[in-house]
Amino acid sequence: MDDLTLEGLLKGHRMITDDTQIIIRDRKNNFVAAGKWFEDGILETADKPVESLSYWADRNRLHINLK
């Protein structure tokens, strides 16, 4: 089974819009990147496998933890 990636989320789900704030952390909870899906810091991690994620609909924020 293939790992879920941010790229897969962007292509397969409609919860990520141009206004969604994405916060990415590594396995040790260190900050990796934050911004909109089209910003360089986020795009640079698009192919990394996702360990877990949480979406805060009231704030339109997606928190991603990488493997």
Secondary structure, 3 states (H helix, E strand, C coil): CCCCEHHHHHHHCCCCCCCCEEEEECCCCCEEEEECCCCHHHHCCCCCEEEEEEEECCCCEEEEEEC
